[in-house]
Amino acid sequence: MEIPAGLKYTITHEWARQEGELVRVGVTDHAQNELGDIVYLELPEVGRWLAKDEPFGVIESVKAAADLYMPVGGGIVEVNAAAAEDLDTISASPYEKGWLIAIKPTNPSELDGLMDAAAYEQYLAEA
Amino acid sequence: MPKRTPLYDRHVALGAKMTQFAGWEMPVRYAGIIKEHDAVRQRAGLFDICHMGQIEVRGEHATAVVQRVSTNDVSRLPVGKAQYSVMCREDGGIVDDILTYRLAEDRLMLVVNAANREKDYEWIKQVAAGLRAEGRYGPQAGEAEVADISDQTALLALQGPAAERVLQRLTNDDLSAIGRYWAAEVKLLGALQALASRTGYAGEDGFEVYCSPADVGALWDAILDAGKDDGVVPCGLGARDVLRLEAGLCLYGQDISEETNPLEAGLEWIVKCDSKPDFVGREALCRIKAQGTPQRLVGLHMEGSRIPRHGCMVLAEGERIGLVTSGTYSPSLDCPIALAYVRMPYAREGSVVEVSIGPRHEREPGRVVSKRLLDELNKH
């Protein structure tokens, strides 16, 4: 199970990566492995403002559906249309090509409250 | 502590994602549900279904016992033939759906769902005891007549258009002589005794193979080896569920249960109200059949992208008219599909409905179709 260092993680299995002013977000390797074959993805429109922990979309596999939650609050400035076109990208490359949205955070310090790689690994072990 | 089939180590070695099902640790998927589904529809897939239960009813009065518990008619079932049926309670509620084999004049085998094995065994023994108490047969008939042989019986399913030719490589016995719903004793790999049954749960041609637990590992390996150039792959419960749903086959605990009767589930063809004078639930079922059922199990062909799940509400003209019992994405139809109980008159093919999906109750459009959703493929 891949858990890259340097990323932040949520209890709902999203990852968040600081990229300058923006925070890029996707689902973790654990999440895509649990889901299996992804058949549906719903992402928000660019320009939408959502609070931390608010659902920003839905990801659905043959076996299950899951809401996607904002790791930090802010405006949606990028949405990965390529991943929406080719859903296999998310399973194949959940941390790189399979990113889902980029947020301009209203309160960047919200990132500090998320789990680091070691804490997320522990979290998965305890589940 | 969940139980493991004799093939557990093989599943792990093949990289299967395991899950708990009916008290067993079973493979959900290996290469992926969609890949495995496609393998079965195009070539063949191999399933470990050792967890299923087998109950043998034998002796002079075996047929009488099975006739009493089963809604279908085994009196004219020839040796070597299998038959789908249900066992019902007095009120017509379904105890389990089963496959009945006549192995000999005085020996029948009932194949039952893993989750219901103990319940079914107790139920059949109870009914047999009731028959005995009624004086229906002599005092020599005892409880030994009903035996749970699940622990002595392993079961594999090889399903798909290539199944026969792959399995044929393992035996000199002519598999083409075994017709649909027939079974025959075969010798595989030279010395391995097995019962090859042309039955299955995938809506494709294929075989279910019964053998001893000691032999099933070698058989699993041999089938995968014999089929590797044909692209035969191991398949898990995830793919099994998609395949059976596309074929309109019920899953006990989801589509049928003690709270549903076989008539509303669309299984009237296995409830022999007219030709069988005596089986548990007959009175209730004949009455229901005469009155008609207010709701029916139908297929839903979805027009959107969200997938209906067990428990989702079905609506028409803003009103609740039904409930989804099973739902998935169908790779064959490339759309979400479902089975749902829908009340009349909406339970007619062509009815336009909506399914309420997810925590925000999003309404997704769909159409009522026959339970056998694969038939939709032939319409386009």
Interface residues (C-beta under 8 A of the other chain):
Chain A: N33 G36 D37 V39 Y40 V58 E60 V62 K63 A65 D67
Chain B: K17 V28 R29 G32 I33 I34 G238 V242 S305 R306 I307 R309 T328 Y329 I357 G358 P359
